[in-house]
Amino acid sequence: MSVTAKATSQDARLEAAFGAPVPELYAQATSPGASPALVRALELRSFLAVAEEQVARVRDRIHQATSPSRGMGELSADQLRCDAQWMEAALAGRDGYVAALGELLKTMPPPAPQPRRPMRFTQPKATVSVPPAPAAAPAGAVRAHRP
């Protein structure tokens, strides 16, 4: 499963900020003229997905090591101490990415209004039917006087 497909704790926040589901945001980010804020936010999201996966792995390893079904003789203080250090590092990374993403979302300019179809102003064209000009009288003809 790719990093873009893994859910993160901040997906709803990104969707609210950019107005589209995360997969759609990734598609937008690869298009020409993509917002730099969107590109950076998705880059941070990708790092966050990896960090959250690391936190989950260490958590699961600690749960497995401390499972009630395991024997007391299998517990290792050194191993648990090492896992605690790994958890501290993984959580620090996750917290850093969440904070950076929060700062980015807080400082980015408000989203531009969604582009609408351009308005077309069509002005009616005046079409006037002009009757043909009267035929010219033959040379030397006398015009009749109208009362």
C-alpha positions in Angstrom: 0.0 0.0 0.0 1.5 3.4 -1.0 1.9 6.3 1.4 -0.8 8.2 -0.5 -3.3 5.4 0.2 -2.7 5.2 3.9 -4.9 7.3 6.1 -3.3 9.8 8.5 -4.6 11.6 11.5 -4.6 14.8 9.6 -6.6 13.8 6.4 -9.8 15.5 7.5 -8.0 18.7 8.2 -6.4 18.7 4.8 -9.7 17.9 3.1 -11.3 20.8 4.9 -8.5 23.2 4.0 -8.4 22.3 0.3 -12.0 21.2 -0.3 -11.4 17.8 -1.8 -10.7 14.2 -0.8 -7.0 13.3 -0.3 -6.7 11.2 -3.5 -8.1 14.1 -5.5 -5.6 16.5 -3.8 -2.7 14.3 -4.9 -4.1 14.5 -8.5 -4.4 18.2 -8.3 -0.8 18.5 -6.9 0.6 16.9 -10.0 -1.2 19.2 -12.4 0.5 22.2 -13.9 0.0 25.3 -11.8 -0.7 23.4 -8.6 -0.7 25.5 -5.5 2.7 25.5 -3.7 0.8 25.2 -0.4 -1.0 22.1 -1.6 2.3 20.5 -2.8 4.0 21.2 0.6 1.0 20.1 2.6 0.9 16.7 0.7 4.6 16.3 1.1 4.2 16.8 4.9 1.3 14.4 4.8 3.5 11.7 3.1 6.1 12.1 5.8 3.4 12.0 8.5 2.0 8.7 7.1 5.5 7.1 7.4 5.9 8.5 11.0 2.5 7.3 12.0 3.2 3.8 10.6 6.4 3.8 12.7 4.5 4.7 15.8 2.0 1.9 15.1 4.8 -0.7 14.5 6.5 0.1 17.8 3.2 0.2 19.7 2.3 -3.2 18.3 5.7 -4.6 19.2 5.3 -3.3 22.8 1.8 -4.8 23.0 3.1 -8.1 21.7 6.0 -8.2 24.1 3.8 -7.4 27.1 0.9 -9.6 26.1 -0.7 -11.5 29.0 -0.3 -14.7 26.9 3.5 -14.4 27.0 5.5 -15.9 29.8 7.2 -13.7 32.4 10.5 -15.1 31.5 10.2 -13.6 28.0 10.1 -10.0 29.2 13.3 -8.0 28.6 13.8 -4.7 30.3 16.5 -3.9 27.8 14.2 -4.6 24.9 11.4 -2.6 26.4 13.8 0.3 27.1 14.9 0.2 23.5 11.3 0.1 22.3 10.5 3.1 24.5 13.4 5.1 22.9 12.1 4.1 19.4 8.6 5.2 20.5 9.9 8.5 21.7 11.7 9.1 18.5 8.7 8.1 16.3 6.3 10.2 18.3 8.6 13.2 18.1 8.8 12.8 14.3 5.0 12.5 14.1 4.4 15.5 16.4 6.9 17.6 14.3 5.1 16.8 11.1 1.7 17.5 12.6 3.0 20.9 13.9 4.5 21.8 10.6 1.4 20.9 8.7 -0.7 22.9 11.2 1.6 26.0 10.7 1.4 25.6 6.9 -2.4 25.4 7.0 -2.6 28.4 9.4 -0.4 30.6 7.3 -1.5 29.7 3.8 -3.6 32.2 1.9 -7.3 31.6 1.9 -8.4 29.3 -0.9 -9.2 30.9 -4.2 -12.9 30.7 -5.2 -13.6 27.7 -7.3 -13.3 28.6 -11.0 -16.7 28.9 -12.6 -17.6 28.6 -16.2 -16.8 32.0 -17.8 -19.8 34.2 -18.2 -20.6 35.0 -21.7 -22.3 38.2 -22.4 -24.0 38.0 -25.7 -25.4 41.1 -27.0 -28.2 40.9 -29.4 -27.1 41.9 -32.9 -29.3 44.5 -34.4 -30.4 43.4 -37.8 -32.2 46.0 -39.8 -33.8 45.1 -43.0 -33.1 48.0 -45.4 -35.4 48.1 -48.4 -33.6 48.2 -51.6 -33.0 51.7 -53.0 -35.5 52.8 -55.6 -34.5 52.2 -59.1 -33.0 55.3 -60.6 -35.2 57.1 -63.1 -33.9 56.9 -66.7 -31.9 59.9 -67.8 -34.0 62.8 -68.9 -37.2 61.6 -67.3 -39.4 64.1 -65.5 -40.3 63.3 -62.0 -43.9 63.5 -61.0 -44.6 66.1 -58.4 -46.4 64.7 -55.4 -49.1 66.6 -53.7 
